[in-house]
Amino acid sequence: MLREWKYLIRSAFGILPPPRRRIHELELHPSVSETFERLEREAPGVPLLALGQTVLWDEPLKAALPVLAEQAGRKVSLVAGVHDTDYFAKLPGGLAAGARFVALPHNDGSTRGFWSAAGEFSALFGSETPVTREDFVRAGVSLDRIARGNPTVTNEATEAWGWRGIALNDARPRVTGEIAVSEVFECLQDTFRWALDMTVDCLCEPEQRAEGERAAERLQALLRDVRETCKGQTLAEYYECLLPELHRLLTGDGRSTTFVRTSKLLRFTRETASLPRFAFVDLFLNPKTAAAARDAYNAAVAASETYTLDRFGVGAIPFDLVIPGEGRGTVRLTKKALVVMTPNPKFVSLETPVESVQDLADVVEEAFGTCALVGKALTLISMLSAEYVFAFHETASPYVSLTRRMHNILRKSGIKVNAYPILRVAHETWDSLDATDRWFSLPEPFRRPFGAEHLSGHSLAKSWRCVAGEEMENLRVLGAARSPSALIHTLHRIKGGRWETLAAEYESVGQTVRPIQAEVKRVRKNLAGVYDRLRGVKREWQETERAQGEHFRSRIFGRTPAAKDVSKREEFAAKIVALRDERRQMRARLRELWAKQERTAGIAERREARGRRREIEREAELARLRVVREGVIVTRGLARANRRPSAWWLAVVSPDGAWFRRMMEKMELRLEPLVGELK
């Protein structure tokens, strides 16, 4: 009854979701039919599996896969899952927060290394792409000199544009499946509203902006409604309720799709231990294969940043156990004990060694009840690829290559690995805007590179790659501009406008300063000559006095000196007098040159010219920093967003579905093997 009343109220105010629409025949990319045909041969009847830690990023776009299959005359089923067995992001060290959950930017300063998978948001055109210190160094920017010890300058210069991630302010690590939706919902809603507002601000035509605002209102209402109607109490359960609604928002229905969480998929009990997904675990437990499996894992990760098993302690296997109420921890096994490295480690004494996955299930269920057994990064792929074809976007999951390497090592050891290939999905997000009639008000970092404040979807689709190419070249030439003059002329070429005037002024000021600098240089050269001679006088004086002393001791002291010895001593004395006089003259000359240098350096015209040159040079350094930041955002940032866009952008920007339909037409699919070599 409550839902019916809400329907009537929303209908009255015009904020109902758009009606379900039928996807008419699409002109598919040739790779779609080819890939589904191969899939039927290599994995007949095997469901696709799409896992994501948040539903408010790119995961819902995989709702297109059953539609594409149907359009290609094939049929596939999709399992869309919420990955709730991984840790929720923690507040980076060194940061303080007054709230339990906070939304943070990602930069190369105070939030360096921060990640947030279960609560990340990108506004239109945005992505998690910090402008790194290395980016600035390559382009000739001294960030430390510009920041002058102010961390805010570094944070702002390196911040990823249009991205926020939610972090947990708690010393104890917690998996997503343990996070109560009630405690995170306000932060989640506020951060989503921030992303929605930035996206709507990009729509410049009044009618289109109004449509976008209504769509944003519908999405915010959807978040609230699902929270009220969803029976689950955790964030993961809430996402599981929300995901079908987002699929329907894109495709009009959720046919051929099942929705689940990894805590359900990987539920580990005596009953589920025999499922194919846990067969890979058995390789690390069976005495016949355990050593080879551990060696294969260690060899696969040896050249990566992933830890080898010895880093987790004696008896570690590459799987974690998620114990309700206790958290997640690495499984370690010896002949006499099972150890689970949860925040408070758990120990179970063993009467007999664990030598199979069924043995492990018996011990775990007896000790902890129903748990989830989760592979560590690359072994999670190994587990689930025994029953599913993973659907990954291009660039998703950096562990795939390591998983394939491990499988190949096992195969060479004579151990068979059952793993279906991965289905890769490539999007052309920005190219697909040519199917819309949208006009965009470009955010500030994009205006100089695109040469416009307002741009149609058609123009953006046709030009973004060219613009990105130009920005790559700009980054290269900025890195080659090592002198202030070269930098200013490079900025004139890139930015134009006032930099032509500044380049001319810098040259003019240089002409004013140059004669004075030449005179200062001459004075300094003379000073250097005087100092050299003073050092020579001192050296000769010391040598003369030493020779005089030796002569006195050997030829005069204690004896009657000959006339020639007396004459020699007088020569020594005369030379010392001459050296003393020369030193006095040199010191007087120094005072003259110092005074001349002071007068030359103090010429008002020179002081003003030098001050203006420094001003222009600092302006140029700040401009270079900004151009580099814009260049990285428009090149690497736009490219990443192109491959992995937020699904809800489509509903806000193109409520009629035109953008999504064209995206489906441009989607490219391919199969990537998990055993054997890439072709």
Buried (B, 14 or more C-beta within 10 A) or exposed (E): EEEEEBEEEBEEEEBBBBEEEEBEEBEBBEBBBBBBEBBBEEBEEBBBBBBBBBBBBBBBBBBBBBBBBBBBEBEBBBBBBBBBBBBBBBBBEEEEEEEBBBBBBBBBBBBBEBBBBBBBBBBBBBBBBBBBBEBBEBBBBEBEEBBEEEEEBBBBBBBBBBBBBBBBBEEEBBBBBBBEBEEBBEBBBEBBBBBBEBBBBBBBBEEBBEBBBBBBBBBBBBBEBBBEEBEBEBBBBBBBBBBBBBBBBBBBBBBBBEBBBBBBBBBBBEEBBEBEBBBBBBBBBBEEBBEBBBBBBBBBBEEBEBBBBEEBEEBBBBBBBBBEEBBBBBBBBEEEEBBBBBEEEBEBEBEEEBBBBBBBBBBBBEBBEBBBBBBBBBBBBBBBBBBBBBBBBBEBBEBBBBBBBBBBBBBEEEBEBBBBBBBBBBBBBBBBBBBBEBBBBBBEBBBBBBEBEEBBBBBBBBBBBEBBEBBBEBBEBBBEBEEBBBBBBBBBEBBEEEBBEBBEBBEEBBEBBEEBBEBBEBBEEBBEEBEEBBEEBEEBBEEBBEEBEEBBEEBBEEEEBEEEBEEBBEEBEEBBEBBEEBBEEBEEBBEEBEEBBEEBBEBEEBEEBBEBBEEBBEBBBEBBBBBBBBBBBBBBBBBBBBBBBBBBBBBBBBBEBBBBBBBBBBBBBBBBBBBEEEE
